[in-house]
């Protein structure tokens, strides 16, 4: 069974509101085992809405329309659906009274325009709204169906769970589920990653289940999405487990997290497992690394703090960086050692560089030096990042954390035994 989502609202096309509703609905359709190949956005225009619904019906078994059920003049979803069905709108007085009581319960007077929300296409079934004034609709069109739900997210979600999804399951006659898992990677470009996994992609093309897709996520790296379809969540999970193992055997430690697991979460887990603490010295990133780390609940168990040594004098006076150029591998190394010493941590990281717009210390814009003092073993790395100030600083942040992550995976030495 196939289902398309049609989101209503000119504000969506103008970018004034981000359409998170369609994403949420798409996720729930997948978990229900309903295929969804298209999502459409259309502005508040009667003819264009009618056209979008007809196109969606022509290529799908069901259509979920989100938005346009309010009481104002631009809320025309009900009328558009009635046109597609070839019927009239009929006012349901019991719905009018229900809406009126909702207003009275809030010590407010219902505007007469709210009665428009009680207009229902002839032959449609009402999906009751316990959280707002706009009822949803379930509208048969031959052997197909149109659902209409409000654009207010919490109202939409409740109607989907209580009315739309159960009806779709009944109509589809299947209990199949589609589940995705995202492997988050850092270190390879999308084309390079695709080349590494080329053989696996060819093998999966022959079976069709599971599937692999690449999602370029900018400053968060490349995401590899695995999707499996099966009769039960458990069976789908087993397919994903097997495929994840195959992918990891090919690309190894490029994978740093699963689904919503960020780089800082991955680093924190490794530090906790090894009972180690971390201190930072940041220049070019200006505190971004520490900010991301402190977003992780419980990071105080392993994070000692960050010295934002943006001015050269702070590097010299606080961290003990030798006076001279500060965008050098030597400065990054001294910053890492200074952070470890001043903050009393097992590991110190330092980062310095040029975010732009002009070069510094003879280094081009985008040049960054990463330093790591791993229990007295000091290493540095030079990287050149593309983009503007924002992107350079963000790339430097995640790359510094990834430098530590990879070292922690390689070295399980108990640094507590090493003298500070």
Residue pairs with C-beta under 8 A, 6 or more apart in sequence:
1 34
1 35
1 61
1 62
1 168
1 171
1 172
1 174
2 34
2 35
2 36
2 37
2 59
2 60
2 61
2 62
3 29
3 34
3 35
3 36
3 60
3 61
3 62
3 63
3 64
3 168
4 36
4 37
4 38
4 39
4 40
4 56
4 59
4 60
4 62
4 63
4 64
5 22
5 25
5 26
5 29
5 36
5 38
5 39
5 40
5 63
5 64
5 66
6 39
6 40
6 41
6 42
6 49
6 52
6 53
6 56
6 63
6 64
6 65
6 66
7 19
7 21
7 22
7 39
7 40
7 41
7 42
7 65
7 66
7 67
7 151
8 42
8 43
8 44
8 49
8 65
8 66
8 67
8 68
8 77
8 151
9 17
9 41
9 43
9 44
9 67
9 68
9 151
10 43
10 44
10 45
10 74
11 17
12 19
12 41
12 43
12 67
13 41
13 42
13 43
19 41
20 153
21 66
21 67
21 151
21 153
21 156
22 39
22 41
22 66
24 153
24 156
24 157
25 64
25 66
25 156
25 160
26 36
26 39
28 160
28 161
28 165
29 35
29 36
29 168
30 36
30 177
30 178
30 179
30 180
30 227
31 177
31 178
31 179
32 165
32 168
32 169
32 172
32 177
33 172
33 174
33 175
33 176
33 177
33 178
33 229
34 62
34 168
34 172
35 178
37 59
37 60
38 56
38 59
38 60
40 52
40 55
40 56
42 48
42 49
42 52
44 68
44 74
44 75
44 76
46 76
46 79
46 80
46 83
49 68
49 76
49 77
49 80
50 80
50 83
50 84
53 63
53 65
53 80
53 81
53 84
53 146
54 84
56 63
57 63
57 84
57 141
57 144
57 146
60 144
61 143
61 144
61 145
61 171
62 144
62 145
62 146
62 147
62 168
62 171
63 144
63 145
63 146
63 147
64 147
64 148
64 149
64 160
64 164
65 77
65 81
65 146
65 147
65 148
65 149
66 148
66 149
66 150
66 151
66 156
67 77
67 150
67 151
68 74
68 75
68 76
68 77
68 78
68 80
68 148
68 151
69 75
69 77
69 78
69 117
69 134
69 135
69 136
69 137
69 148
69 149
69 150
69 151
70 117
70 134
70 150
70 151
71 111
71 113
71 114
71 115
71 116
71 117
71 133
71 134
72 113
75 116
77 148
78 89
78 116
78 119
78 120
78 121
78 137
78 148
79 89
79 119
81 121
81 124
81 137
81 139
81 146
81 148
82 88
82 89
82 121
82 122
84 141
84 146
85 121
85 122
85 123
85 124
85 139
85 141
85 146
87 121
87 122
87 123
88 121
88 122
89 119
89 120
89 121
89 122
90 119
90 120
90 121
90 122
91 115
91 118
91 119
91 120
92 118
92 119
92 120
92 126
93 118
95 117
95 118
95 120
95 126
95 135
96 115
96 118
99 110
99 114
99 115
99 117
99 118
99 133
100 110
100 114
102 110
102 132
102 133
103 109
103 110
103 114
103 133
104 110
114 133
117 133
117 134
117 135
118 135
120 126
120 135
120 137
121 137
121 139
123 139
123 140
124 137
124 138
124 139
124 140
125 137
125 138
125 139
126 135
126 136
126 137
126 138
127 135
127 136
127 137
127 138
127 147
127 149
127 159
127 162
127 163
127 164
128 135
128 136
129 135
129 136
129 150
129 155
129 158
129 159
130 158
131 152
131 154
131 155
131 158
132 150
132 152
132 155
134 150
134 152
134 155
136 147
136 148
136 149
136 150
136 159
136 163
136 164
137 146
137 147
137 148
138 145
138 146
138 147
138 163
138 164
138 167
139 145
139 146
139 147
139 148
145 167
145 171
147 163
147 164
147 167
149 155
149 156
149 159
149 160
149 164
150 156
150 159
169 175
175 231
175 232
176 229
176 230
176 231
177 229
177 230
177 231
177 232
177 233
177 236
178 227
178 228
178 229
178 236
179 227
179 228
179 230
179 233
179 236
179 237
179 240
180 225
180 226
180 227
180 228
181 225
181 226
181 240
181 244
181 258
181 259
182 215
182 223
182 224
182 225
182 226
182 258
182 259
183 223
183 224
183 225
183 226
183 244
183 247
183 248
183 255
183 257
183 258
184 217
184 220
184 221
184 223
184 255
184 256
184 257
184 258
184 259
184 261
184 262
184 263
185 193
185 221
185 222
185 223
185 224
185 251
185 254
185 255
185 256
186 221
186 222
186 254
186 256
186 263
186 398
186 399
186 402
187 221
187 254
187 402
188 196
188 222
188 251
188 254
189 222
190 214
190 216
190 222
193 214
193 222
193 224
193 251
193 254
194 201
194 214
196 250
196 251
197 212
197 224
197 247
197 250
197 251
200 212
200 246
200 247
200 250
201 212
204 210
204 211
204 212
204 243
209 228
209 229
209 239
210 226
210 227
210 228
210 229
210 239
210 240
210 243
211 226
211 227
211 228
212 224
212 225
212 226
212 227
212 243
212 247
213 224
213 225
213 227
214 222
214 223
214 224
214 225
215 222
215 223
215 224
215 225
216 222
216 223
217 223
218 391
219 391
219 394
219 395
219 398
220 262
220 398
221 256
221 398
224 247
224 255
226 240
226 243
226 244
226 247
228 236
228 237
228 239
228 240
228 243
229 236
230 236
230 238
230 239
244 258
247 255
248 255
253 405
253 406
253 409
256 263
256 266
256 402
256 405
257 263
257 265
257 266
262 292
262 296
263 292
263 398
263 401
263 402
263 405
264 292
264 293
264 295
264 296
264 299
264 401
265 296
266 405
267 278
267 293
267 401
267 404
267 405
267 408
268 293
268 296
268 298
268 299
268 302
268 303
270 405
270 408
270 409
271 277
271 278
271 302
271 347
271 408
272 301
272 302
274 408
274 412
274 414
274 415
275 414
275 416
276 302
276 346
276 347
276 408
276 415
276 416
277 302
277 303
277 304
277 344
277 345
277 346
277 347
278 293
278 302
278 303
278 304
278 345
278 346
278 347
278 348
278 349
278 404
279 304
279 305
279 306
279 307
279 339
279 340
279 342
279 343
279 344
279 345
279 347
279 348
279 349
280 289
280 290
280 293
280 305
280 306
280 307
280 339
280 343
280 348
280 349
280 350
281 306
281 307
281 309
281 315
281 319
281 335
281 336
281 338
281 339
281 348
281 349
281 350
281 351
282 288
282 289
282 290
282 306
282 307
282 308
282 309
282 310
282 350
282 351
283 308
283 309
283 310
283 315
283 326
283 335
283 350
283 351
283 352
283 353
284 351
284 352
284 353
284 354
284 355
284 368
284 392
284 393
284 396
285 351
285 393
285 396
285 397
285 400
286 308
286 310
286 393
287 306
287 308
288 393
288 394
288 397
289 306
289 349
289 351
289 397
289 400
289 401
290 303
290 305
290 306
290 308
292 397
292 401
293 299
293 303
293 306
294 303
304 343
304 344
304 345
305 343
306 339
307 314
307 318
307 319
307 338
307 339
307 342
307 343
308 314
309 315
309 318
309 319
309 321
309 335
312 326
315 321
315 326
315 331
315 334
315 335
315 338
315 352
316 322
316 323
318 338
318 342
319 334
319 335
319 338
319 339
319 342
319 350
320 334
320 337
320 338
320 341
321 331
321 334
321 335
321 338
322 330
322 331
322 334
324 331
325 331
325 361
325 362
326 352
326 361
327 352
327 353
327 354
327 360
327 361
327 363
327 367
327 369
328 352
328 361
328 369
329 369
329 371
329 380
329 382
330 380
331 350
331 352
331 369
331 371
332 350
332 351
332 352
332 369
332 370
332 371
332 380
333 350
333 371
333 373
333 378
333 379
333 380
334 350
334 371
335 348
335 350
335 351
335 352
335 371
336 348
336 349
336 350
336 371
336 372
336 373
336 378
337 348
337 350
337 371
337 373
337 378
338 348
338 350
339 345
339 348
339 349
339 350
339 373
340 346
340 347
340 348
340 373
340 420
341 348
341 420
344 420
346 375
346 415
346 416
346 418
346 420
347 372
347 373
347 374
347 375
347 404
347 415
348 371
348 372
348 373
349 370
349 371
349 372
349 373
349 400
349 403
349 404
350 370
350 371
350 372
350 373
351 368
351 369
351 370
351 371
351 396
351 397
351 400
352 368
352 369
352 371
353 363
353 366
353 367
353 368
353 369
353 392
353 396
354 360
354 361
354 363
354 364
354 365
354 366
354 367
354 368
354 392
355 365
355 366
355 389
355 392
355 393
356 365
356 366
356 388
356 389
356 392
357 365
357 389
358 365
359 365
364 384
365 392
366 384
366 385
366 386
366 387
366 392
367 382
367 383
367 384
368 382
368 383
368 384
368 385
368 392
368 395
368 396
368 399
369 380
369 381
369 382
370 380
370 381
370 382
370 383
370 396
370 399
370 400
370 403
371 378
371 379
371 380
372 378
372 379
372 380
372 403
372 404
372 407
374 407
374 411
374 415
375 413
375 415
375 418
376 418
376 419
381 403
383 395
383 396
383 399
385 391
385 392
385 395
385 396
385 399
386 392
387 395
